[in-house]
Amino acid sequence: MHLIALLIGLTIERLATQLFPWRRMRWLDRIIDAGFRQAERLGSWPAIIPVIILIVLLALPVFGIIYSLGDTLQGFTYLILSVVVLFFSIGPKDIGEEVDEYCKALKAEDEEQIQIAAKAIIEDEVPADARERIARVEEAVCVQANNRLFTVVFWFVVLGAFAGSIGPLAAWTYRVTDLVRRRAVFSAAFEEDSGGLARMRDAAAFVHGLMAWVPARLTALGYATAGHADDAIAAFRAPMEDRDATISEHSEHLLARVGVAALALQDNSDESINERGIRGAMAANKLVFRLLLIWAVIIAALTLYGSTR
């Protein structure tokens, strides 16, 4: 049943793009902001405590549904709950759709749209230099795929294997940590006196980084399997350049380094800079899709093995 729920959830992720605005859940921002305001009154507390409390509170509705259903949460009921929770846990934006928008802007040579589409993928300031922008987009696709997709799948499958009902809760809890982290980063950037929010941002990034640490390394190894293995393995083994980076930054640097190495793209003298950008973004997106297929096969094999024991 886990596999069926996962396959349906991933199919919706790929096909039902018109439903994506539903899972952005802007209304949760107000709840998270209220949590931040309450946390500011606890200035003497370590910031990680109010962050964890906020994450637990946001995860409670899913826990409450699972607890209230009890022994009836099996079969079709479990399938429906898992598909719904996965739909809201994956994303919130589809990386493939964003790559398509970026490539369309490159084909049209629309600089304004290129900047908008690139920023949506990178989730940060877009480099002014075109070649640096191309490199950042390729790296960001590899990083965002883990953040938006593979880590959700990891927690759904791993904890679901131990207790089926826990899988959807684990997937949603991870998404909540990401929502809190994103909101803390946004709020700290626009708040004049951001001392307290900066502490919340760092604590939220730490919790999110802990949950993404193992999946990030599995995803990086997966990129080596789905792409150019020799270069990717060498990149995986390469020492970290920034020893002072946070746990989240370490994972993101690893994913970017290994993902780009797995692409093993070379510049062609007969292509324009925009054509190179399209080729790189599409190659990164195809790498992600190949890895998704590999994960699906592995999960299916493990499911079948477990059912025969």
N, C-alpha and C positions, 0 to 999 in steps of 0.2 A: 504493500500500500504506500510505503514511503516513496518508492520509485515512481509509482503512477502519479502521486501528488506532485512530485518534483518535475516530472516530464510535462504535466499539464501546466504547472506554474511557469516553466521555462518556455513553453509554447505560447502562452499568453504574453510573456515578456517579449517575444519576437514578433508576434502578429497583432496583438490588440493595442497598437500604439495610440489609438484614440482615447483609451482609458487612462493613459499615463497621468494627465492632470489631476486625477482623483487621488493619486498616492503622494502628491507633493505635500499635502496636509499642512497648509500654511497656518491653520488654526492652532496647531500644536506650538507654533512659535510664541503665541501669547502665554500659553501655560509654562513653557520653558523660561520665558522672560520673567514671569511671576516667581518661578523658582529661583532665578538669579537674584531677584530683589530680596527675597527672604534670606538667601544665603549671605547677602551683604550685611545682614544684621548679626550674622554669626562670624564676624571677622576674626575672632580669636580661634576659631576651629580650623583645622586643616581643610583646604578647599576640596580635597577628594571626598570628604564625608558628605557635604551637601550634594555633590555631583552624583555620588552613588545613590543617595536617597531619592534624588530626582529621577534617576534612571529606573529605580525600583518602582516608583509611583507610576511612571509612564508605562511600565511593563505589566502593571497589576491588572488592567482590563483583560488582557489575553490570558493571564493566569487565572483570573476569576471565571472566565468562560470555560477553560479547561477543567478547573476544579468543580464547577457547577454541573458539568456534563458527566463527570465521574466515569463509571464503567460503561456508559452509553457512548463514550467517545471512541468509537471503533468503526471499521467498515466505511460506509458512505458518509457518515457524520464526520469522521476523522478526515476523510478525503476533502470534503468541502471546507472544513476549518483550515486545513493545511494549505490548500490552494489560495484561499483568501488571504491568509497571513503571509504567505510567500509573495503574493502580488504586492502587498504593501511593504514588504521587507526589502525586496529587490529594488535597486534604483537609488534615489527616486527617478533619475533620468536614465534613458537608454543610451548607452555609449555608441551603439551602432547607428542610431538615428542621428546623434550629434555628429558622428563622422560623415554621414551622408550630407548633412547641412554644410559642414565645413568644405567638403569636396565640391558641392554645388557652387559655393561662393568662390572657390578657387577657379573653377571652370568659367564662371561669369566675370572673373577678375574684378570683383566688387570688394574693394579694400575694407569698406565699413563692415560688410557682412563677414568678411574673413576674420576681422578682429573680434566680432561678436561670437562667431562660431568657435574660434580658437579659445577664447576666454571661457566659454561654457565647458570645453573639454579640460583645459588646464586648471580651471578654477583658481586662477591667479592672474597677475598682470601678464600681458602678452609681450614678448620681446619685440623690439622695433625691427631688428634684423630678420629678414625673411628666412634665412637658413637656420638661425637659432630658433625661430618660431616653429619651423618644421620639426626640428629635433625635439623641442619641448612637447609638441602635440603627440609625436610618436611615443615618447616616454609616458605622457599623461594617459594615453589609451591603455597602456599596460598597467599603470597604477590604478586607474579608476575601475578597470574590469575587476580587479581584486576587491576593491572597496565596495563596489555596487553589486557584485554578483557572486564571485567565488567564495568570499568569506561567509555570506549568507547561506550558500549551499553547504559549506563545510559544517557550520553549526547546526543546521537543520538535519544533516545526515548523521553526524557524529553523535550528538546527544539523542537523536531519534532512534539510533541503534540500541541505546541502553534503555530508554523508556520512550516509547513512541510519542506520547503526548508532550514530551519535553522538547521535541524537535522544533515545532512551530514557535514555542515560547523562546527558545534559544535564538532562533533566527530573528524574531521581533526584538529581543533584547539587544542584539548587536545593532540592529537598525536604529534603535533608540539612542545608543551610545553615539552613533554617527550624527543623528539629528541634534543632540545636545552639543556635540563638538562643533558642528557647523554653526549653530546659533551663537555659541560662545565666541568663536572666531569673528563672526560678523559683528556682534555687539561690541566686542573689545576694540575693533577697528574703527568704529564710529562714535564711541563714547569718549568724551573729553577727559574725564577722570576715570581711566580704565584699570586702575590698580587692582580692585577687587575682581573685575571681569577678566583681567589677565590671569589671575590665579585660577579662576574657574576654567578659563580656556586651557591652561596648561594641565590642569587636573583632568578635564574631559578628554584632552588629547592623549593623556597617559592611559586612561581606562580603555579608550578606543584602540590604542596601540597594543595593549595587552591582548585584547580579543582578536586583533588582526595579525598577531605575530606569527603564529603557527600557519594559518592559511596563506599568509604572504610568502612563506618559504616553500610551501607546497605548490603555490601558483608559479613561483619562480622556477622551480624544478620542472613544472609542467610546460613552461615556455621552452625550456631546453628540449623537452620531448617533442613538442609540436613544431619547433622551428629548427634552426641551425644549431645542433647539439654541441659541437666542439667549442664554438665561440661562446655559447651561452653558459656552458659549464665553467669555462675559464673566467667568465665574468662573475659567476656565482662564487667562485673560490677567491676572487680578488679581495684584498683587505679593504675595509671601509676607509674612505678618505677622511671623513669628518668624525673624529672620535667623540666630539661633544654633542653630536646630534641626539635628538630624543628617540625614544623607541619607535614612534611613528615614522620619523624621518629616516631612520635606519631601514625600516621595511620599505618605504617608498623609494629610497635610493637603490635598494637591492632590486626591486621590481623593475624600475626604469632601466637600470644597467643591464640586467639579464634579458629583459624583453627586447631592448634595442639590439643587443648582441644576437639574439635568436632570429631577428629579422635579417641580419647580415646583408643590408641593402648597400648597393654601390651606386654612386652618381653616374648617370649617362650623359655624355657630352652633347647628345642630340635632343635633350629634353629641356624645357624651360623650368624656371624655379617653381612655378605653379604646378606643372606636371609632376615634378619631383615631390611636391607636397602631397598631391593626390595619391601618388604611388605609395608613399610612406604611410599615410593615414589608412589607406585601404589594406596595406599589408599588415599593419598592426591590428586592425579589426579582424582580418582573416585569421591571424594568429590566435586571437582570443576565441574565435568561433571554433577553431580546431581543438583548442584546449578544452572548451566546453563539451565537445563531442567525446574527447578522451575521458573526461570526468564522468560523463553519462555512461560510457561503456564500463568503466571501473565500478561505478556504483551499482550498475545492473548486475555485473558479475558477482560482486560481494553479496547482493541481495539474493541472487539465485543460490549462491553457495550456502548462505545462512538458512535458506528455506529447505535445503536438502539435508541439513545436519540433524 
